[in-house]
Amino acid sequence: MTDVRLFPVSGIGEVRPGDDLAATLRAGLAASGIALEDGDVVAVTQKIVSKAEGRVVPEGPGGKAGWVLAETRRVVARREDLLVAETAHGFVCANAGVDASNVAEGFLTLLPDDPDGSAARIRDGLRASSGAEIAVIVTDTFGRAWRRGVVNVAIGCAGLASIVDLRGTKDASGRVLEATIVALADEVAAASGLVMGKADGVPAAVVRGVRTEDPPLPASELIRPPDEDLFRESPLQAIHARRSIRSFGSSHPVPDSAVREAIAAACTAPAPHHSRPWLFVALRQGPARRRLLAAMAQAWTADLAGDGTSQSVIDRRLQGSDALLGDAPLLVVPCVRLHRAHLYPDDARAGAEREMFLLSGGAAIENLLLALHAQGLASCWVSSTLFCKEETREALGLDDEWIPLGSVAVGPPPTGSIPERPAIDPTEFLREIP
């Protein structure tokens, strides 16, 4: 174990676009009386990197909000004026890293385009001038979920293992570690923040005594892959982000655990008279699904032919249905029943009671779709079985009390990014009455 020491690098003046940061830091190191040694880590704030690389922009007509949206790849959470967003780099941070501190009035800084590349260029310049084998990290202050306050993290890294995998090694008691992966670059960045305050005019620091035998890894390795992210969206944003997907990324089976979680969420929907009047029939690839699709195809063909629809149009519609309902890794048929309805003697109230139960079925389906989305699965509700109630009940062996409410196709999301939903102006659908 070695002592870790921190040295603030002061005497660095205002950085301007096009400045050679390695030369600027070299002058600051000399003014601070610091000679770089093998193993040193030079921490540099994002702010001076962005300034040197010309990532300073005027607020312009759209103001800060406009630049935040321009720098946002995906909205993670939103509350009033605060936006937590994913940037093009994959960072999740407040306002997509757009910042107004320590720049001239009316200007903003954006994150560097390639922070790992920025760290590598600075490192090359400092190594060439000092002859020391050093590392460089580019730092920025990020907030943290579940904890108040900001802390320095590494957004760029060169010459250092940004992440160290300790799985399979033993702890001090001899137990084998099973899940420990250390964000070493973030630990170094956080330490450097102790001597680089936002108001202190100290945009760099040297961290001495960091030891690792792991090969260098860029800071991009710190970004959690989407399939490992349990908190990818806020609940509100998940509602905006869910889309109806009609093709799936692969034929891999949908996990049973995901199906059970989604059904449990569906069953939290409101329903009349403290009832749970739902049934969800899960159909994987097999005889039951084939039987259902064949029965529906026969019913649709008869109905369309009776309406005078040409055979070519019928075939196209059936092909479209087969591509979605037949190819999806999982098909869920939601049903609702009315057997607990307090059937009123008059038709008006009895009809309203029926509508209440049908509405509860729709609420359960919406919960199901959102729960699937929250687990990283794509889905699409189609009205199919609504037009083939008797055929569906017979194909699935359901009692006459069950009313099928369409079908939900489920599977992995398609490869590539899913287009965002067009913005919706709520004033078009809102009527406020005093």
C-alpha positions in Angstrom: 0.0 0.0 0.0 1.3 3.5 -0.9 0.4 7.0 0.2 -1.6 9.0 -2.3 -0.7 12.7 -2.5 -2.5 15.5 -4.3 -0.9 18.6 -5.8 -3.0 21.5 -7.2 -1.7 23.0 -10.4 -2.2 26.7 -10.2 -1.1 29.6 -12.3 -3.0 28.6 -15.4 -4.6 31.6 -17.0 -7.7 31.9 -19.2 -7.7 29.1 -21.8 -8.9 30.1 -25.3 -9.9 28.1 -28.4 -6.9 26.6 -30.1 -4.6 26.7 -27.1 -2.1 23.8 -26.7 -3.3 22.3 -23.4 -0.2 20.3 -22.8 1.9 23.4 -23.1 -0.5 25.3 -20.9 -0.3 22.6 -18.2 3.5 22.4 -18.5 3.7 26.1 -17.7 1.3 25.6 -14.7 3.3 22.7 -13.4 6.5 24.7 -13.5 4.8 27.7 -11.8 3.6 25.3 -9.1 7.0 23.7 -8.6 5.8 20.2 -9.7 8.0 17.9 -11.6 6.1 15.0 -13.1 7.1 11.4 -12.1 6.4 8.0 -13.5 3.0 6.8 -12.3 1.6 10.3 -11.8 -2.0 11.0 -12.9 -2.8 14.5 -14.2 -6.4 15.4 -13.7 -7.7 18.2 -16.0 -11.2 19.8 -15.7 -13.5 19.4 -18.6 -14.0 23.2 -18.6 -10.5 24.0 -19.9 -10.5 21.1 -22.3 -13.8 22.4 -23.8 -12.5 25.9 -24.0 -9.3 24.8 -25.8 -11.3 22.7 -28.2 -13.7 25.4 -29.1 -16.7 23.9 -27.3 -17.8 27.3 -26.1 -21.0 28.6 -27.7 -23.2 31.6 -27.4 -26.6 31.0 -25.7 -28.4 32.2 -28.8 -32.1 32.5 -29.4 -32.9 29.1 -27.8 -30.9 29.8 -24.7 -29.4 27.1 -22.5 -32.5 24.9 -23.0 -31.9 24.8 -26.8 -28.3 23.7 -26.4 -29.3 21.0 -23.8 -31.8 19.5 -26.3 -29.2 19.7 -29.1 -26.7 17.8 -26.9 -29.2 15.2 -25.7 -29.4 11.8 -27.3 -32.0 10.4 -24.9 -34.0 12.0 -22.1 -33.7 9.9 -18.9 -35.8 12.0 -16.5 -37.4 15.5 -16.5 -38.8 17.6 -13.7 -39.7 21.2 -14.4 -36.5 22.9 -15.6 -34.2 20.0 -14.7 -33.4 17.5 -17.5 -31.3 14.4 -16.9 -30.1 13.3 -20.3 -27.9 10.8 -22.0 -25.3 12.5 -24.3 -23.9 11.2 -27.5 -20.9 9.9 -25.5 -23.3 7.7 -23.3 -22.9 9.9 -20.2 -26.0 10.4 -18.1 -25.9 13.8 -16.4 -27.9 16.9 -15.7 -28.6 19.1 -18.7 -26.5 17.0 -21.0 -23.3 18.5 -19.5 -24.2 22.0 -20.8 -22.8 24.5 -18.3 -22.6 28.3 -17.8 -20.1 28.4 -14.9 -16.6 29.9 -15.4 -17.4 31.3 -18.9 -18.2 34.8 -20.1 -21.8 36.1 -19.6 -24.0 34.8 -22.4 -21.9 31.8 -23.3 -22.0 28.1 -22.4 -19.6 25.2 -22.5 -20.4 21.9 -24.1 -18.6 18.6 -23.3 -15.6 17.7 -25.5 -16.6 15.7 -28.6 -14.1 12.9 -27.6 -12.9 13.2 -24.0 -10.8 10.0 -24.2 -9.1 11.4 -27.3 -8.6 14.7 -25.5 -6.9 12.9 -22.6 -4.7 11.0 -25.0 -3.5 14.1 -26.7 -2.7 15.9 -23.5 -0.9 12.8 -22.2 1.3 12.6 -25.4 2.3 16.2 -25.0 3.2 16.0 -21.3 5.1 12.7 -21.8 7.1 14.2 -24.6 8.1 17.2 -22.5 8.7 15.5 -19.2 9.9 12.0 -20.1 7.7 10.6 -17.4 5.2 7.7 -17.9 2.1 9.4 -16.7 -1.7 9.1 -17.1 -4.3 11.8 -17.8 -7.9 12.0 -16.9 -10.5 14.6 -17.9 -12.9 15.3 -15.1 -16.4 16.7 -14.7 -18.8 17.1 -11.8 -21.8 14.8 -12.0 -24.7 14.3 -9.6 -25.5 10.8 -8.3 -28.8 8.9 -8.1 -29.9 8.5 -4.5 -27.3 10.8 -3.1 -27.2 14.6 -2.8 -24.3 16.7 -4.1 -21.9 16.4 -7.0 -18.6 14.7 -7.3 -15.8 14.7 -9.8 -15.9 11.7 -12.2 -13.7 10.8 -15.2 -15.2 11.5 -18.6 -11.8 10.9 -20.4 -8.9 8.7 -19.6 -5.5 7.8 -21.1 -2.7 5.7 -19.7 -4.7 4.4 -16.7 -7.1 1.5 -16.2 -10.4 3.4 -15.9 -12.0 0.3 -14.5 -10.4 -2.6 -12.6 -12.2 -6.0 -12.5 -11.5 -7.7 -9.1 -13.9 -10.6 -9.7 -12.2 -13.9 -9.0 -9.5 -12.3 -6.7 -9.6 -12.7 -2.9 -10.4 -10.1 -0.2 -8.4 -9.5 3.0 -10.3 -12.4 4.6 -9.5 -14.8 1.7 -13.0 -14.8 0.3 -13.4 -14.8 -3.5 -14.9 -11.6 -4.8 -17.8 -12.2 -7.1 -19.1 -8.8 -8.2 -16.5 -6.2 -7.4 -15.5 -3.9 -10.3 -13.7 -0.7 -9.2 -14.1 2.5 -11.2 -10.5 3.5 -10.6 -10.5 6.6 -12.8 -13.6 7.9 -11.0 -11.9 7.4 -7.6 -8.8 9.4 -8.9 -11.1 12.1 -10.3 -13.0 12.4 -7.0 -9.7 12.7 -5.1 -8.5 15.4 -7.4 -11.7 17.4 -6.7 -10.4 18.0 -3.2 -7.9 20.5 -4.6 -9.8 21.7 -7.6 -12.7 23.8 -6.5 -15.0 25.5 -9.0 -14.3 28.9 -7.4 -10.6 28.3 -6.7 -9.2 28.8 -10.2 -7.4 25.5 -10.1 -8.3 23.5 -13.2 -5.8 20.7 -12.9 -4.1 18.5 -10.2 -1.5 15.8 -10.0 -2.4 12.7 -8.1 0.6 10.7 -7.1 0.7 7.2 -5.6 -2.0 5.5 -7.7 -0.9 2.0 -8.4 -2.4 -0.6 -10.8 -1.1 -3.4 -12.9 -4.1 -3.5 -15.1 -3.7 -2.4 -18.8 -5.0 1.1 -19.7 -8.7 1.5 -20.5 -10.5 4.6 -21.7 -13.2 6.2 -19.7 -15.8 5.0 -22.2 -15.4 1.6 -20.5 -17.1 3.1 -17.4 -20.4 3.5 -19.3 -22.9 0.8 -18.3 -24.3 -1.0 -21.3 -28.1 -0.6 -21.8 -28.8 -4.3 -21.2 -27.3 -3.9 -17.7 -29.1 -0.7 -16.8 -31.9 -1.2 -14.3 -32.7 2.5 -14.0 -32.6 3.5 -17.7 -35.7 5.8 -17.5 -37.7 7.6 -14.9 -41.3 6.3 -14.6 -42.7 9.4 -16.3 -40.2 9.2 -19.2 -40.9 5.5 -19.7 -44.5 6.4 -20.5 -43.3 8.9 -23.2 -40.6 6.5 -24.5 -42.7 3.3 -24.9 -43.5 2.7 -28.6 -45.5 0.1 -30.4 -42.9 -2.1 -32.1 -44.0 -4.4 -35.0 -40.7 -6.2 -35.6 -38.3 -7.7 -33.1 -34.5 -7.9 -32.9 -34.2 -11.7 -32.5 -36.2 -14.8 -31.9 -34.7 -15.3 -28.5 -37.3 -16.4 -25.9 -38.8 -13.8 -23.6 -37.7 -14.8 -20.0 -40.4 -16.3 -17.8 -39.4 -14.0 -15.0 -40.1 -10.9 -17.3 -43.5 -12.3 -18.2 -44.4 -12.8 -14.5 -43.2 -9.4 -13.5 -45.3 -7.8 -16.4 -48.4 -9.7 -15.4 -48.0 -8.7 -11.8 -47.8 -5.1 -12.9 -50.8 -5.5 -15.1 -52.8 -6.7 -12.2 -52.3 -3.5 -10.3 -54.7 -1.7 -12.7 -57.9 -0.2 -11.2 -61.0 -2.5 -11.5 -64.5 -2.1 -10.2 -65.7 -3.7 -6.9 -62.2 -4.7 -5.7 -62.1 -7.3 -8.4 -59.3 -8.6 -10.6 -61.3 -9.7 -13.6 -58.4 -10.4 -15.9 -56.6 -13.4 -17.5 -53.4 -13.3 -19.6 -52.8 -16.3 -21.9 -49.1 -16.5 -22.8 -48.4 -18.3 -26.1 -44.9 -19.2 -27.2 -44.2 -20.8 -30.5 -46.2 -24.0 -30.5 -49.5 -25.7 -31.4 -51.8 -23.4 -29.3 -50.6 -20.3 -31.1 -50.8 -22.0 -34.5 -54.3 -23.1 -33.7 -55.3 -19.6 -32.7 -53.8 -17.9 -35.8 -55.4 -20.5 -38.1 -58.8 -19.9 -36.5 -58.5 -16.1 -36.7 -57.3 -16.3 -40.3 -60.3 -18.4 -41.3 -62.7 -16.0 -39.6 -61.1 -12.9 -41.1 -61.1 -14.5 -44.6 -64.8 -15.3 -44.3 -65.7 -11.8 -43.0 -63.6 -9.9 -45.6 -64.8 -12.1 -48.5 -68.4 -11.4 -47.4 -67.7 -7.7 -47.6 -66.5 -8.1 -51.2 -62.7 -7.7 -50.4 -60.5 -9.2 -53.1 -58.4 -12.2 -52.3 -55.2 -10.4 -52.9 -56.1 -7.8 -50.3 -57.1 -10.5 -47.9 -53.7 -12.3 -48.5 -51.8 -9.1 -47.8 -53.6 -8.5 -44.5 -53.1 -12.1 -43.4 -49.4 -11.9 -44.2 -49.0 -8.7 -42.2 -50.8 -10.4 -39.2 -48.6 -13.5 -39.5 -45.4 -11.4 -39.6 -46.3 -9.8 -36.2 -48.5 -12.3 -34.3 -46.8 -15.4 -35.8 -43.2 -14.4 -35.6 -43.1 -12.7 -32.2 -41.2 -14.7 -29.6 -44.2 -14.3 -27.3 -47.9 -13.6 -27.8 -50.1 -12.6 -24.8 -53.8 -12.6 -25.2 -55.4 -10.5 -22.4 -59.0 -11.3 -21.4 -61.6 -9.8 -19.1 -64.7 -11.3 -17.6 -67.9 -9.8 -16.2 -69.0 -12.6 -13.8 -68.5 -10.4 -10.7 -70.5 -7.4 -12.2 -73.4 -6.3 -10.1 -75.8 -6.5 -13.0 -78.4 -3.8 -12.6 -82.0 -4.4 -13.7 -82.0 -1.4 -16.1 -80.1 -1.5 -19.3 -78.4 1.9 -18.8 -76.7 1.0 -15.6 -76.0 -2.6 -16.7 -74.3 -1.2 -19.8 -72.2 1.2 -17.7 -71.1 -1.6 -15.5 -70.0 -3.6 -18.5 -68.0 -0.6 -19.7 -66.3 -0.3 -16.3 -65.0 -3.9 -16.6 -63.9 -3.4 -20.2 -62.1 -0.2 -19.2 -60.3 -2.1 -16.4 -59.1 -4.5 -19.1 -57.6 -1.6 -21.1 -55.9 -0.3 -18.0 -54.4 -3.7 -17.3 -53.1 -3.9 -20.9 -51.5 -0.5 -20.6 -49.7 -1.6 -17.4 -48.6 -4.8 -19.2 -47.1 -2.8 -22.0 -45.3 -0.4 -19.7 -43.9 -3.2 -17.5 -42.5 -5.0 -20.6 -40.9 -1.7 -21.7 -39.4 -1.2 -18.3 -37.7 -4.6 -18.6 -36.2 -3.7 -22.0 -38.7 -5.7 -24.1 -40.6 -4.4 -27.1 -44.3 -4.9 -27.6 -47.3 -4.1 -29.7 -51.0 -4.4 -28.9 -53.2 -5.3 -31.9 -57.0 -5.6 -31.9 -57.0 -9.1 -33.5 -58.9 -11.3 -31.1 -61.6 -8.6 -30.5 -63.0 -9.5 -33.9 -62.7 -13.3 -33.3 -64.0 -13.8 -29.7 -65.6 -17.1 -30.2 -62.8 -18.5 -32.3 -60.2 -17.3 -29.7 -62.1 -18.9 -26.8 -62.4 -22.2 -28.7 -58.7 -22.2 -29.8 -57.4 -21.5 -26.3 -60.0 -23.6 -24.4 -61.5 -20.6 -22.5 -64.9 -20.5 -20.9 -67.6 -18.3 -22.5 -67.3 -15.7 -19.7 -63.9 -14.5 -21.0 -63.8 -11.6 -23.4 -60.5 -11.5 -25.4 -59.1 -7.9 -25.7 -56.7 -8.2 -28.7 -53.2 -9.6 -28.6 -49.8 -8.3 -27.4 -46.8 -9.3 -29.4 -43.6 -9.3 -27.3 -39.9 -9.7 -28.0 -36.5 -8.1 -27.9 -36.3 -4.6 -29.3 -35.0 -4.3 -32.9 -31.4 -3.5 -33.5 -30.5 0.1 -33.8 -32.2 3.1 -32.1 -36.0 3.3 -32.0 -37.2 6.6 -33.3 -38.5 8.9 -30.6 -42.1 9.7 -30.4 -43.0 13.0 -32.0 -43.6 15.8 -29.4 -47.1 16.1 -28.2 -48.6 19.5 -27.3 -50.9 18.8 -24.4 -52.9 22.0 -24.9 -54.4 20.4 -28.0 -56.0 17.8 -25.7 -56.6 19.8 -22.6 -59.6 21.8 -21.7 -59.4 23.7 -18.4 -62.7 24.9 -17.0 -62.7 27.3 -14.0 
